[in-house]
Amino acid sequence: MNQSNIETLIDAGKKRKADFVEIYEEESRNSSISLRDQKIEQSLAATDYGIGIRLVYGTDVLYAYTSNDDQQHLLSLIHLLADSRGEAANNSGTFALPGDVSKYSFSKNIHDPRKVPPFRRLELLQTADHIARKVSSKIIQVGVSASDIVTNILIANSEGLWVEDLRVRSRFFLSVTAENKGERFVASESPGALKGFEFFEGLAVEDIARKAGERALFMLDAGYIEGKKMPVVMGNGFGGVIFHEACGHPLETEAIRKKSSPFVGKLGESIAQSCLTAYDDGTIEEQYGSLKVDDEGMPTQKTLLIENGILKAYLADRIGSMETGSPRTASGRRESYQYAPVSRMRNTYIEAGKDSLDEMFASVDFGLYAKRMGGGSVNPATGEFNFAVEEGYVIRNGKISEPVRGATLIGKGHEILPKISMVGKDLELAAGTCGASSGSIPVTVGQPSLKVDEILVGGR
Amino acid sequence: MDLEQAAGFVLEEGKRYGIDSFDLIATDSEDIGIEVFKGRIVSTETSRSRGVGIRVLNNSRPGYSYSERFSKEALSQMVRDAMDQTEITDPLDMELPGPKQLAEVDLKHYNPALEKLDFAWMRELGLALDHASWESDKRVENVPHVGVGKSSSQSLIANSKGVFVKKESNVAYLGTGLVVAEGDTKKMGSYYRSGRDISQFDPSYIAKEAAHRGTELLGAKPLPSGVYTIVLGNRISPQIFGMFSSPYFADAVQKGSSRLVGKLGNEVASPILSIYCEAHTPDYPGSRLVDAEGIPTTARTKVLENGILRSYLYNLESAKKDNVLPTGHGVRSYSGRAGTSFSNMIVPFGTKTKEELLSSDSHCIFVTKLEGGAGCSAVSGEISIGIQGIYYKNGKPEHAVDRITMNTNYFDLLHKIQGISNEYSDSYSSIKVPDILISEIHVAG
């Protein structure tokens, strides 16, 4: 949209007495190619396009979106929203943007995937398939895909903001299925980054495929752990999903403003042991959850959430900040124009500590080493969480023992935090996708290895 | 361009480019809704989203693309994009269908009266539900979720062989999610009504049901680890059966992602269990007369009958591979590739009441809530999941339970089904499963 059209839309919202008007325009070019059953089963290149209009009255949010950029249609949406509140029009002035544009684009290192022909990704997929199948004849299926998305966004608002951002993200996904006498196990890997085609050029595909194949094979023969409460040592990297779900979501002002979090009113209070410090940082270069500006146009930042066990901050978007009094942390995020932004995490991690993995094992007589986590979920209102362990081992007399499958960790986030007693030195970050009220967004989770003194492990 | 014009233009473009064979899916939907919090309408949303997606088969090589812009330039670019993809894909042995006579059934997916529902109706109902939620029980501590809205959509399936089928549907919803507290314990109860009969949208009833779902779990405590008889309540049995629908899809079987490979005609479940796919039941959300690839559906596909696996579900590609006729279970959105799906997954009623199931063992856990699905895998059949519910002793409720997990394998669970009730949950869902009694389940607490 041109400046004149945007000014007309913002003006229309102001005339309907909105305190704040925001226009969000987005065009994405996405492509993906997938291989399964040793065949290229899908190759796709497509365009998403749409406009989101947000009117804010106090802290009440009115949101409309459409993929039709006809100006009269967009004006009709503004009037439809205002009508829903019964807001009459006034004739106050004409809105004009100041003309200052913040324009972010690719860095010079980006290899624009739109200029890369699809066959360049073929070799990558076939290599992954070949290496994973080579691990064993018990590997019966390999699914692998490479996808990227280039998104051009424009955000303008009634405070005079005009921001344009060009973003590119790439993701690789591999799943390997092993089978033995009817039993099956699936191991998967899914690295991603805020990078263009150079992400695939630098990816250690052979290593990723071999490790996934070996894990699928190894875990195929694993037994089950006896379910009960026990100490758990959690592996680094994607293990951070447990902090993301169980503690990160309840720290978003989207939960805080509705008093729907166990951390309401706990700022400045001790919520964990002094060994634990955690951040949500949108500025880490090339990480999957990084952003130059959030989806409300604010430059991102590194936010200290917990410092030595003390709760320091919530993650706030515009509305969450207004309702809770917490400063905005550039955490307003949305999957696309089809969602109004709300406070969401970016790259969330627990800072490295001083303990070694061996020291953690040595402190456990009987417990679980949850080396790799699968997915998980949480109910922010009650803090109840549920996580799957993809690769686990029994810890017996301070040493790693037999592998176990099918373990689940359940508990409440605010109750588990104080039970984290050891924090390792081996911080690692991993890409993920987070689903919540403003859609599915790219994030990074991370942590060093951790020891939790007691948690319920589901098993047999 | 409207939906039909866009589809017509794409069909012409396909011919102009000389594409052998192609089909398209197009949708145009409108949604409006509000969210209420503490007597205020805190969020109002209106949306219009539309898109058209094409699948071309160029010398049998598939290529996909879609566009959310309905301009001639964008749609023409979409066709060229799809053609470009066919340069790298592997050939697909598949033929698109021609037009066929569809069953003459009114699926009741469209109620013109819903089109008159406006923001004023939503505001009145949403505020009433918010108020009723706070008043529903003295232990209600918070009501973070109250929503009301409606959506309507048009969808269109067409192909180069002359299939051109359009469908119109709409639906409304009203629901609440509230937090109840007693001592240090907090539980959430949620209840949503959706459908086209808005006389069922009674705020008082909805609030009371949500409160009941929360309060029945107050005072919950764990049980000792052990092997228990459980009853999956009919609110959550559809969740379990829904998570494990893909093993019945022929493409999953063909590609090594199903443990049901080679099991046609074999007993894979308790003889009291049947699973049907029903596509013509009026007012069920998954009902459809034609699938997403233009194949007419049939009223009932017997997938599992009295424990015997009778049929996989096929789309065009998987049917050709097994040299059988497609069963009308192709599914596709405009932005995705073709897959397979149940229309409505139906487990027929058993002969007992829920109370009889709960009395069938001296110790029994009635499961009413699942905590996430991350510990469940449709490929391996693994089920390792947190559960909540009520512990029954000699057929009487003893106390609520939480902080326990259920650990089993879906394919083992099917054999352990001992009883099926005669009641479905009243949710507007394409998966209908009654209460299910299962013996010998590992529970950790």
Boltz contact constraints between the chains, C-beta under 6 A:
constraints:
  - contact:
      token1: [A, 37]
      token2: [B, 255]
      max_distance: 6.0
  - contact:
      token1: [A, 39]
      token2: [B, 90]
      max_distance: 6.0
  - contact:
      token1: [A, 40]
      token2: [B, 88]
      max_distance: 6.0
  - contact:
      token1: [A, 40]
      token2: [B, 89]
      max_distance: 6.0
  - contact:
      token1: [A, 40]
      token2: [B, 90]
      max_distance: 6.0
  - contact:
      token1: [A, 42]
      token2: [B, 64]
      max_distance: 6.0
  - contact:
      token1: [A, 42]
      token2: [B, 337]
      max_distance: 6.0
  - contact:
      token1: [A, 43]
      token2: [B, 85]
      max_distance: 6.0
  - contact:
      token1: [A, 43]
      token2: [B, 88]
      max_distance: 6.0
  - contact:
      token1: [A, 43]
      token2: [B, 89]
      max_distance: 6.0
  - contact:
      token1: [A, 44]
      token2: [B, 64]
      max_distance: 6.0
  - contact:
      token1: [A, 45]
      token2: [B, 65]
      max_distance: 6.0
  - contact:
      token1: [A, 45]
      token2: [B, 81]
      max_distance: 6.0
  - contact:
      token1: [A, 46]
      token2: [B, 65]
      max_distance: 6.0
  - contact:
      token1: [A, 46]
      token2: [B, 66]
      max_distance: 6.0
  - contact:
      token1: [A, 47]
      token2: [B, 67]
      max_distance: 6.0
  - contact:
      token1: [A, 48]
      token2: [B, 68]
      max_distance: 6.0
  - contact:
      token1: [A, 49]
      token2: [B, 68]
      max_distance: 6.0
  - contact:
      token1: [A, 49]
      token2: [B, 69]
      max_distance: 6.0
  - contact:
      token1: [A, 60]
      token2: [B, 42]
      max_distance: 6.0
  - contact:
      token1: [A, 61]
      token2: [B, 43]
      max_distance: 6.0
  - contact:
      token1: [A, 62]
      token2: [B, 44]
      max_distance: 6.0
  - contact:
      token1: [A, 63]
      token2: [B, 45]
      max_distance: 6.0
  - contact:
      token1: [A, 64]
      token2: [B, 46]
      max_distance: 6.0
  - contact:
      token1: [A, 65]
      token2: [B, 47]
      max_distance: 6.0
  - contact:
      token1: [A, 66]
      token2: [B, 48]
      max_distance: 6.0
  - contact:
      token1: [A, 67]
      token2: [B, 49]
      max_distance: 6.0
  - contact:
      token1: [A, 67]
      token2: [B, 50]
      max_distance: 6.0
  - contact:
      token1: [A, 67]
      token2: [B, 68]
      max_distance: 6.0
  - contact:
      token1: [A, 80]
      token2: [B, 46]
      max_distance: 6.0
  - contact:
      token1: [A, 84]
      token2: [B, 44]
      max_distance: 6.0
  - contact:
      token1: [A, 84]
      token2: [B, 119]
      max_distance: 6.0
  - contact:
      token1: [A, 118]
      token2: [B, 88]
      max_distance: 6.0
  - contact:
      token1: [A, 119]
      token2: [B, 88]
      max_distance: 6.0
  - contact:
      token1: [A, 122]
      token2: [B, 88]
      max_distance: 6.0
  - contact:
      token1: [A, 140]
      token2: [B, 256]
      max_distance: 6.0
  - contact:
      token1: [A, 141]
      token2: [B, 255]
      max_distance: 6.0
  - contact:
      token1: [A, 141]
      token2: [B, 256]
      max_distance: 6.0
  - contact:
      token1: [A, 177]
      token2: [B, 256]
      max_distance: 6.0
  - contact:
      token1: [A, 182]
      token2: [B, 259]
      max_distance: 6.0
  - contact:
      token1: [A, 184]
      token2: [B, 379]
      max_distance: 6.0
  - contact:
      token1: [A, 184]
      token2: [B, 380]
      max_distance: 6.0
  - contact:
      token1: [A, 185]
      token2: [B, 380]
      max_distance: 6.0
  - contact:
      token1: [A, 186]
      token2: [B, 379]
      max_distance: 6.0
  - contact:
      token1: [A, 227]
      token2: [B, 225]
      max_distance: 6.0
  - contact:
      token1: [A, 227]
      token2: [B, 405]
      max_distance: 6.0
  - contact:
      token1: [A, 227]
      token2: [B, 444]
      max_distance: 6.0
  - contact:
      token1: [A, 228]
      token2: [B, 225]
      max_distance: 6.0
  - contact:
      token1: [A, 228]
      token2: [B, 444]
      max_distance: 6.0
  - contact:
      token1: [A, 258]
      token2: [B, 144]
      max_distance: 6.0
  - contact:
      token1: [A, 259]
      token2: [B, 142]
      max_distance: 6.0
  - contact:
      token1: [A, 260]
      token2: [B, 144]
      max_distance: 6.0
  - contact:
      token1: [A, 374]
      token2: [B, 374]
      max_distance: 6.0
  - contact:
      token1: [A, 375]
      token2: [B, 374]
      max_distance: 6.0
  - contact:
      token1: [A, 376]
      token2: [B, 374]
      max_distance: 6.0
  - contact:
      token1: [A, 377]
      token2: [B, 372]
      max_distance: 6.0
  - contact:
      token1: [A, 379]
      token2: [B, 188]
      max_distance: 6.0
  - contact:
      token1: [A, 381]
      token2: [B, 179]
      max_distance: 6.0
  - contact:
      token1: [A, 381]
      token2: [B, 188]
      max_distance: 6.0
  - contact:
      token1: [A, 382]
      token2: [B, 186]
      max_distance: 6.0
  - contact:
      token1: [A, 382]
      token2: [B, 188]
      max_distance: 6.0
  - contact:
      token1: [A, 384]
      token2: [B, 371]
      max_distance: 6.0
  - contact:
      token1: [A, 386]
      token2: [B, 371]
      max_distance: 6.0
  - contact:
      token1: [A, 386]
      token2: [B, 372]
      max_distance: 6.0
  - contact:
      token1: [A, 386]
      token2: [B, 386]
      max_distance: 6.0
  - contact:
      token1: [A, 388]
      token2: [B, 374]
      max_distance: 6.0
  - contact:
      token1: [A, 388]
      token2: [B, 375]
      max_distance: 6.0
  - contact:
      token1: [A, 406]
      token2: [B, 382]
      max_distance: 6.0
  - contact:
      token1: [A, 406]
      token2: [B, 384]
      max_distance: 6.0
  - contact:
      token1: [A, 408]
      token2: [B, 375]
      max_distance: 6.0
  - contact:
      token1: [A, 408]
      token2: [B, 384]
      max_distance: 6.0
  - contact:
      token1: [A, 408]
      token2: [B, 405]
      max_distance: 6.0
  - contact:
      token1: [A, 410]
      token2: [B, 386]
      max_distance: 6.0
  - contact:
      token1: [A, 410]
      token2: [B, 405]
      max_distance: 6.0
  - contact:
      token1: [A, 456]
      token2: [B, 403]
      max_distance: 6.0
  - contact:
      token1: [A, 458]
      token2: [B, 384]
      max_distance: 6.0
  - contact:
      token1: [A, 458]
      token2: [B, 405]
      max_distance: 6.0
  - contact:
      token1: [A, 458]
      token2: [B, 407]
      max_distance: 6.0
  - contact:
      token1: [A, 458]
      token2: [B, 444]
      max_distance: 6.0
  - contact:
      token1: [A, 459]
      token2: [B, 407]
      max_distance: 6.0
  - contact:
      token1: [A, 459]
      token2: [B, 444]
      max_distance: 6.0
  - contact:
      token1: [A, 460]
      token2: [B, 407]
      max_distance: 6.0
  - contact:
      token1: [A, 460]
      token2: [B, 442]
      max_distance: 6.0
